[in-house]
Amino acid sequence: MKSLSLPITEDSIELVRKDRARLGALHSLGLLDAPAEEDFDRLTRLAARTLKAPVAFISMLDTDRDFYLSQVGFGEATARTRVAMGRTLCHFSLVNRQTMAISDTRLDPQLSHVPSVAQGRVKAYLGVPLFLGDGAMVGNFCVIDPEPHDWSEEDIESIRTFADSVERELRLREALRIAQHHLEAERLSIRQREEMVAVFSHDVRSPLTVIQMCAHVLISDKPAEIKSDAGQRIHRALDSVTSLVNEVLDAARDNSTESFARLDLCELVEDAFEMYVPIAQRHQLGLTLSQPDEAMVVRGAYGALLRVLTNLLGNAVKFTPQGQISLKLEKLERQARITLTDTGIGMSAEQMRQMYERGWQAISLDQRGSGLGLGIVREIVHAHGGRIDASSVPGEGSEFSVVLPLDQGT
């Protein structure tokens, strides 16, 4: 425990430091750049007193910085920014994954290039790694000393106790975040069901009334021509009812029990694209896909997000008599953006103002369907912490963009 247990290279540190799964777990906690919290500060103050160390801190190990969730004893500049850049002693624990007790950092040549060691600011270090429930290491609970310090077994046991308290709090927050995701997914499902029942109940009345009236004509003694017309009306009304039923059944596919999970958005977008390639070909429309080679991980429900894309693609095909439809996925800073562009008939400003309303349909364009589509699309996107934007020019086409937060670290 007096030095590192194994040789640790710069490459091995960087590999673990930039691991996407680890960073995703860290960022999902929402603690980076968070204000100081007394619960954490109380632990670092107590650790400094108990271990007789001038500096104690809780570090969160991000991609290119250490963020101090709590600290006591740092200089004014570091205490203000709560950030350290470059190589630090905490990075070695990412590979070691165990308590590091170093009495004199000058005696271990592996540490000579660490700035705080090279500059003589840290001669003793005692740190315990912090893990979440899935085993992802997100940080350390540490004390340091500018002078050599022989850490006793009692010191090591004490700092492990402090680290256990922090770890329990981090895991509790992780569990709360997951529970909130599940709750939001269930709320979305309930809202969708309520909307489907309300819209379907309203829209199905008209075609059923037509069928009822025309059925009376068919059993009456009206002339054959009138009966033939009534039969055609029944046929059209049944088509309308069938379309309504199919749309509601499609919207009601059970995604409510589908938990939010980490998924590759590139694969999901490609799945939606492949589903619509033959449909676009049947309508003699060009359909293209553009996306990066790297994985783009989000946290969400696969079935629900697939419905978002297939709904938008279905509308694009329906309202593009001829021309081109393009699907593009791109990475923003901490978000992913999916953009669907078509060269269809477009929408007016008034139609765009109403397009998310329950039961709304672009009547002048197409009267089939329940009007559930875009409203539910927006509900799903919002439930995933994202947003949907749209622009359109009548006669020139429309563009829809879905922006979703990346599971950070991707």
C-alpha positions in Angstrom: 0.0 0.0 0.0 3.0 2.2 0.2 3.3 2.6 -3.5 1.4 1.6 -6.7 0.9 -2.2 -6.9 1.6 -2.5 -10.6 3.3 -0.4 -13.3 0.8 2.0 -14.8 1.4 3.5 -18.2 0.0 6.8 -19.7 -1.8 4.8 -22.3 -3.6 2.6 -19.8 -4.7 5.7 -17.8 -6.0 7.5 -20.9 -7.9 4.4 -22.0 -9.8 4.1 -18.8 -10.1 7.8 -18.3 -11.9 8.2 -21.6 -14.0 5.0 -21.4 -17.4 5.9 -22.7 -19.4 3.7 -20.4 -17.5 5.1 -17.4 -18.0 8.7 -18.5 -21.7 8.1 -19.3 -22.2 6.8 -15.7 -20.4 9.9 -14.3 -22.3 12.4 -16.4 -25.6 10.8 -15.6 -25.2 11.8 -12.0 -25.5 15.5 -12.9 -22.8 16.4 -10.3 -20.2 17.9 -12.6 -20.1 21.7 -12.1 -22.8 21.4 -9.4 -22.7 23.8 -6.5 -21.0 22.7 -3.3 -23.2 20.7 -0.9 -22.8 20.7 2.8 -23.4 17.0 3.1 -20.2 16.4 1.1 -18.3 19.3 2.6 -18.9 17.9 6.1 -17.3 14.6 5.2 -14.2 16.3 3.7 -13.7 18.5 6.8 -14.1 15.6 9.1 -11.6 13.5 7.0 -9.0 16.2 7.2 -9.3 16.5 11.0 -9.4 12.7 11.5 -6.4 11.9 9.4 -4.5 15.1 10.3 -4.1 16.0 6.7 -4.1 19.6 5.5 -6.2 18.8 2.3 -9.2 16.5 1.7 -11.3 16.4 -1.4 -13.8 14.4 -3.4 -12.8 14.3 -7.1 -15.0 13.4 -10.1 -12.8 12.2 -12.9 -14.1 13.7 -16.2 -12.6 13.3 -19.7 -10.0 16.1 -19.5 -10.3 17.4 -15.9 -10.8 16.6 -12.3 -13.9 18.3 -10.8 -13.8 18.7 -7.0 -17.3 17.9 -5.7 -16.0 19.0 -2.3 -12.7 20.2 -1.0 -11.0 21.6 2.1 -7.5 23.1 2.2 -6.8 23.9 -1.4 -5.4 27.3 -2.4 -7.8 30.2 -3.3 -7.6 29.6 -7.1 -8.4 25.9 -7.0 -11.0 26.4 -4.2 -12.8 28.9 -6.5 -12.7 26.9 -9.8 -12.9 23.4 -8.1 -11.1 22.1 -11.2 -7.7 20.6 -11.9 -6.4 20.1 -15.4 -3.7 17.7 -16.6 -2.4 14.6 -14.9 -3.2 14.1 -11.2 -2.5 11.3 -8.7 -6.2 10.4 -8.8 -5.9 9.1 -12.4 -3.7 6.2 -11.3 -6.6 4.8 -9.3 -8.6 4.4 -12.5 -6.3 1.6 -13.5 -5.4 0.4 -10.0 -9.1 0.4 -8.8 -8.1 0.1 -5.2 -7.1 2.2 -2.2 -3.8 4.0 -2.9 -1.7 4.9 0.2 1.6 6.7 -0.8 3.7 7.9 2.1 6.3 9.7 -0.1 5.5 10.3 -3.7 9.1 11.1 -4.5 10.1 7.5 -3.9 7.9 6.1 -6.8 9.4 7.0 -10.3 6.0 6.4 -11.9 4.7 9.6 -10.2 7.6 11.9 -11.2 5.8 13.4 -14.2 2.7 14.3 -12.2 2.8 18.1 -11.9 1.8 18.3 -8.2 4.6 15.8 -7.4 7.2 17.3 -9.7 6.6 20.7 -8.1 6.8 19.4 -4.6 3.2 20.3 -3.7 2.1 16.7 -2.8 4.5 14.3 -1.0 1.8 12.1 0.5 -1.4 10.8 -0.9 -4.2 8.6 0.4 -7.2 7.9 -1.9 -10.2 5.5 -2.2 -12.0 5.0 -5.5 -15.7 5.6 -5.7 -17.9 3.2 -7.7 -21.5 3.2 -8.9 -23.7 0.1 -8.8 -22.6 -1.1 -12.3 -19.0 -1.0 -11.2 -18.1 2.2 -13.0 -15.5 4.2 -11.2 -16.4 7.9 -11.2 -14.0 9.5 -8.7 -12.0 9.3 -5.5 -12.2 10.4 -1.8 -8.7 11.6 -1.0 -6.4 13.4 1.5 -3.0 14.8 0.6 -0.1 16.3 2.5 2.8 18.5 1.3 5.1 16.5 3.6 5.7 12.8 3.8 3.1 11.1 5.9 3.0 7.5 7.1 -0.6 6.4 6.7 -1.6 3.9 9.4 -4.1 1.1 9.0 -6.5 3.2 11.1 -6.1 6.1 8.6 -6.9 3.8 5.7 -9.9 2.3 7.5 -11.2 5.8 8.4 -11.0 7.2 4.8 -12.7 4.0 3.5 -15.5 4.8 5.9 -15.8 8.3 4.6 -15.7 7.0 1.0 -18.4 4.5 1.7 -20.7 7.3 2.8 -20.1 9.2 -0.4 -20.5 6.1 -2.5 -23.9 5.3 -0.9 -25.1 8.8 -1.7 -23.9 8.6 -5.3 -25.6 5.2 -5.8 -28.8 6.6 -4.2 -28.8 9.4 -6.7 -28.2 7.0 -9.5 -31.1 4.8 -8.4 -33.3 7.9 -8.1 -32.4 9.0 -11.6 -33.3 5.6 -13.1 -36.6 5.6 -11.2 -37.4 9.0 -12.5 -36.8 7.8 -16.1 -39.2 4.8 -15.5 -41.8 7.2 -14.0 -41.6 9.5 -16.9 -41.9 6.6 -19.4 -45.0 5.4 -17.5 -46.5 8.9 -17.5 -45.9 9.2 -21.2 -47.7 5.9 -21.8 -50.7 7.0 -19.8 -51.0 10.3 -21.7 -50.7 8.4 -25.0 -53.5 6.0 -24.0 -55.8 8.9 -22.9 -55.2 10.8 -26.2 -55.7 7.7 -28.3 -59.1 7.0 -26.6 -60.2 10.6 -26.9 -59.2 11.1 -30.5 -60.4 7.7 -31.7 -63.8 8.1 -30.0 -64.2 11.4 -31.8 -63.0 10.5 -35.2 -64.7 7.1 -35.5 -68.2 8.5 -35.1 -68.4 10.2 -38.5 -67.5 7.1 -40.7 -69.8 4.9 -38.4 -72.7 7.3 -39.0 -72.1 7.1 -42.7 -72.1 3.3 -42.6 -75.3 3.3 -40.5 -77.2 5.6 -42.8 -76.1 3.8 -46.0 -77.0 0.5 -44.5 -80.6 1.7 -44.1 -80.5 2.7 -47.8 -79.3 -0.8 -48.8 -82.2 -2.5 -47.1 -84.8 0.0 -48.4 -86.6 -0.1 -51.7 -84.5 2.7 -53.2 -83.4 2.5 -56.8 -80.3 0.4 -57.7 -78.2 3.4 -58.6 -78.8 4.9 -55.1 -78.0 1.6 -53.5 -74.8 1.3 -55.5 -73.8 4.8 -54.4 -74.5 3.9 -50.8 -72.4 0.8 -51.1 -69.5 2.9 -52.4 -69.9 5.2 -49.4 -69.8 2.3 -47.0 -66.6 1.1 -48.7 -65.0 4.5 -48.3 -66.2 4.8 -44.7 -64.8 1.3 -43.9 -61.4 2.3 -45.3 -61.5 5.3 -43.0 -62.3 3.2 -40.0 -59.6 0.7 -40.9 -57.0 3.4 -41.2 -58.1 4.8 -37.8 -57.9 1.4 -36.2 -54.5 0.6 -37.7 -53.1 3.9 -36.6 -54.4 3.6 -33.0 -53.2 0.0 -32.8 -49.8 1.1 -34.0 -49.6 3.9 -31.5 -50.8 1.5 -28.8 -48.0 -1.0 -29.3 -46.7 -1.8 -25.8 -43.7 0.4 -25.3 -45.0 1.3 -21.8 -43.1 -1.5 -20.2 -39.9 -0.8 -22.1 -37.4 0.6 -19.8 -35.0 3.4 -20.7 -31.6 1.9 -21.5 -28.4 3.0 -23.2 -28.8 2.5 -26.9 -26.8 3.4 -30.0 -28.8 6.1 -31.9 -26.9 5.2 -35.1 -28.3 1.7 -35.1 -31.8 3.0 -34.3 -31.8 5.5 -37.2 -30.5 2.9 -39.6 -33.3 0.5 -38.5 -35.9 3.2 -39.3 -34.2 4.0 -42.6 -34.1 0.3 -43.7 -37.8 -0.1 -42.9 -38.7 2.8 -45.3 -36.4 2.1 -48.2 -38.8 -0.3 -49.9 -41.7 2.1 -49.2 -39.9 5.0 -50.7 -39.0 2.9 -53.7 -42.6 1.9 -54.2 -43.5 5.6 -54.3 -40.6 6.3 -56.6 -39.0 8.6 -54.0 -35.3 9.0 -53.3 -34.4 8.2 -49.7 -30.8 8.8 -48.4 -29.2 8.4 -45.0 -26.2 10.3 -43.6 -24.6 9.6 -40.2 -21.2 9.4 -38.5 -19.2 6.2 -38.1 -18.9 6.7 -34.3 -21.5 5.4 -31.9 -23.9 8.0 -30.5 -25.3 6.7 -27.2 -28.6 8.0 -25.7 -30.7 6.8 -22.9 -34.2 5.9 -23.9 -36.8 3.4 -25.0 -35.9 1.8 -28.4 -39.6 1.2 -29.4 -40.7 4.7 -28.6 -37.9 6.4 -30.4 -38.3 4.1 -33.4 -42.0 5.2 -33.5 -40.8 8.9 -33.6 -38.7 8.2 -36.7 -41.2 6.0 -38.5 -43.9 8.5 -38.0 -41.9 11.3 -39.4 -40.7 9.1 -42.3 -44.3 8.0 -43.0 -45.5 11.6 -43.1 -42.6 12.6 -45.5 -43.6 9.7 -47.8 -47.3 10.5 -47.6 -46.9 14.2 -48.4 -44.1 14.0 -51.0 -45.6 13.2 -54.4 -42.2 13.2 -56.0 -38.7 14.1 -55.2 -36.3 13.4 -52.4 -36.3 12.5 -48.6 -33.1 12.7 -46.6 -32.4 11.5 -43.1 -29.3 12.8 -41.3 -27.8 12.1 -37.9 -25.1 14.3 -36.5 -23.4 14.9 -33.2 -23.6 18.3 -31.5 -21.6 19.2 -28.4 -23.5 17.1 -25.9 -26.5 16.3 -28.1 -27.5 14.3 -31.1 -29.6 15.8 -33.9 -31.7 13.8 -36.3 -32.9 15.8 -39.3 -35.5 14.7 -41.8 -35.9 16.8 -44.9 -38.4 16.3 -47.8 -39.2 18.0 -51.0 -43.0 17.6 -50.6 -45.9 19.9 -50.6 -45.0 21.6 -47.3 -47.3 23.3 -44.8 -48.6 26.8 -44.2 -47.8 28.8 -41.1 -51.3 28.1 -39.8 -50.9 24.4 -40.3 -47.6 24.4 -38.5 -49.1 26.2 -35.5 -51.7 23.4 -35.2 -49.7 20.3 -36.2 -49.0 19.1 -32.6 -52.6 19.6 -31.4 -54.6 16.5 -30.5 -56.7 15.3 -33.3 -55.2 17.8 -35.8 -54.8 16.7 -39.4 -53.6 18.6 -42.4 -57.1 18.3 -43.9 -56.2 19.9 -47.2 -53.5 17.4 -47.6 -54.9 14.1 -46.4 -57.9 13.2 -44.2 -56.8 9.6 -43.4 -55.6 8.9 -39.9 -56.5 9.9 -36.4 -54.3 13.0 -36.0 -52.4 11.3 -33.2 -49.0 11.2 -34.9 -47.1 14.4 -34.3 -48.6 15.0 -30.9 -47.4 11.7 -29.7 -44.0 12.2 -31.4 -43.5 15.4 -29.4 -44.6 13.7 -26.2 -42.0 10.9 -26.7 -39.2 13.3 -27.6 -40.0 15.5 -24.5 -40.1 12.4 -22.3 -36.5 11.6 -23.5 -35.3 15.1 -22.5 -35.2 16.3 -26.1 -37.0 18.7 -28.4 -38.5 18.7 -31.9 -38.2 21.6 -34.3 -39.9 22.0 -37.7 -39.8 24.4 -40.6 -41.8 24.2 -43.9 -42.5 26.2 -47.1 -45.7 25.4 -49.0 -44.8 23.8 -52.3 -41.1 23.3 -51.4 -41.1 20.8 -48.5 -40.6 20.4 -44.8 -37.8 19.7 -42.3 -38.1 18.2 -38.9 -35.3 18.0 -36.4 -35.2 15.8 -33.3 -32.6 16.8 -30.7 -31.8 14.3 -27.9 -29.2 14.5 -25.1 -26.4 12.1 -25.4 -25.6 9.8 -22.5 -22.6 11.9 -21.6 -19.2 10.6 -22.3 -20.1 9.4 -25.8 
